[in-house]
Amino acid sequence: MKHLLWVVGLVALGPGIWFLVKFSQSGDVDTGGETTNLIYAGIFLVIALICFGVFFYMRFKEEGDQDISITRL
């Protein structure tokens, strides 16, 4: 499960950065096409952030549970 979150986060990070660069390279912000690039970038970056956050939460929770079980022995 943790590895799947890591992979999905990395896969979502790629298009998020690509759409963000595509939006930043466009000169005219008033047109609708460039605004959709910003929306797509935001969606992909939020997905990546959620996946990485859940991954690190699960990882540190497991490490914390291991420390507690060792001290009880």
VENZI-V829177 format. One record per backbone hydrogen bond with DSSP energy under -1.0 kcal/mol. NH is the residue of the N-H (numbers start at 1). CO is the residue of the C=O. E is the energy in kcal/mol with one decimal. If there is no record, write none. Layout:
nh: (NH:NH)
co: (CO:CO)
e: (E:E)
//
This chain:
nh: (5:6:7:8:9:10:11:12:13:14:16:17:18:19:20:21:22:23:24:25:36:37:38:39:40:41:42:43:44:45:46:47:48:49:50:51:52:53:54:55:56:57:58:59:60:61:62:63:64:65:66:67:68:69:70:71:72)
co: (1:2:3:4:5:6:7:8:9:10:12:13:14:15:16:17:18:19:20:21:32:33:34:35:36:37:38:39:40:41:42:43:44:45:46:47:48:49:50:51:52:53:54:55:56:57:58:59:60:61:62:63:64:65:66:67:68)
e: (-2.1:-2.1:-2.4:-2.7:-2.4:-2.1:-2.6:-2.3:-1.7:-1.5:-1.5:-2.3:-2.2:-3.0:-1.7:-2.5:-2.4:-2.3:-2.3:-1.8:-1.7:-1.1:-1.4:-2.0:-2.8:-2.3:-2.3:-2.4:-2.6:-2.4:-2.1:-2.2:-2.2:-2.3:-2.5:-2.4:-2.6:-2.4:-2.5:-2.3:-2.5:-2.1:-2.5:-2.2:-2.6:-2.0:-2.0:-1.9:-2.0:-2.2:-1.9:-1.7:-1.7:-1.9:-1.7:-1.7:-1.1)
//
